[in-house]
Amino acid sequence: MPIIVITCESCGAQFRLDSARLTKPENKVRCTKCRHVFSVERPDEDSLIYIEVSEGEDAFIPGSIPQPAPVAPPARSFFSARTALLILLPVMAILGITFYYTSETLFSGSAGKSVSREPLQPTVTILDTVQAFYLENIHVGQVLVIEGEVLNESNKPVSFVLIEGKLYANNEKVSQIQRCYSGNSLTRKDISNLKLSEIQDRMMNREGKNLKNVRIPPAAKVPFVLVFHNLPEINTLSNYTVDVISSKFD
């Protein structure tokens, strides 16, 4: 078949082309290497080369080295560097903080030694010295008094121990609730003669008398007193409970 040799004007690759495909005086062809489109004129009969090419044979002229097409530099992504860094830094900070507190909980500074973390809340208990009795107040009549002591079982000082007492009726339902801070003592004479508002103010003195409810040392005992008034019929009451409901470390 009549063959012509054409050279890509962009990358310089050379190809063999069947001249029968050039049907016009000027023809558009595409380089199979760099995809550049350029014009090729139909050659004169004298310039044609007649060779045999089997089907599927490579169209390059043997020995030629096609030049690769110029490749545009890849676009630089602003997100891939700066934005990714801005996202990654907070995540790493959160993971680091989580690891620190988790490891501090599980291990001590010495490898392999477990840490017993200090309890978040103080341990303050009611001692068995609690007693209850009735008194007559000159302003409101009969009142029920519950006296006792609390013990700081924590290994550091605690403050502002708050006590809650409950009176229960015969049907086991709560009849009355009263609160007081520890460290506020009242004599029987005080309870019998003071107005109810004065008694209430003394019971709810948060720091306690002479600051007895502030920085209670470990293993120390502090008294408390609860005064219930406006009582129901005595025969309708069955029992009572006293509990520490709050306190705090210093």
HELIX and SHEET records of a PDB file:
HELIX    1   1 SER A   19  ARG A   21  5                                   3    
HELIX    2   2 GLU A   45  SER A   47  5                                   3    
HELIX    3   3 PHE A   78  PHE A   78  1                                   1    
HELIX    4   4 PHE A   79  THR A   83  3                                   5    
HELIX    5   5 ALA A   84  LEU A  106  1                                  23    
HELIX    6   6 ARG A  188  ASN A  193  1                                   6    
HELIX    7   7 LEU A  196  MET A  203  1                                   8    
HELIX    8   8 LYS A  209  LEU A  211  5                                   3    
HELIX    9   9 ILE A  234  THR A  236  5                                   3    
SHEET    1   A 3 GLN A  14  ASP A  18  0                                        
SHEET    2   A 3 PRO A   2  THR A   7 -1                                        
SHEET    3   A 3 ILE A  49  TYR A  50 -1                                        
SHEET    1   B 2 GLU A  26  ARG A  30  0                                        
SHEET    2   B 2 VAL A  37  GLU A  41 -1                                        
SHEET    1   C 3 VAL A 124  ILE A 126  0                                        
SHEET    2   C 3 GLY A 141  ASN A 152 -1                                        
SHEET    3   C 3 GLN A 131  ASN A 137 -1                                        
SHEET    1   D 3 VAL A 124  ILE A 126  0                                        
SHEET    2   D 3 GLY A 141  ASN A 152 -1                                        
SHEET    3   D 3 LYS A 221  PHE A 228 -1                                        
SHEET    1   E 3 VAL A 174  TYR A 181  0                                        
SHEET    2   E 3 VAL A 158  ALA A 169 -1                                        
SHEET    3   E 3 LEU A 237  PHE A 249 -1                                        
END                                                                             
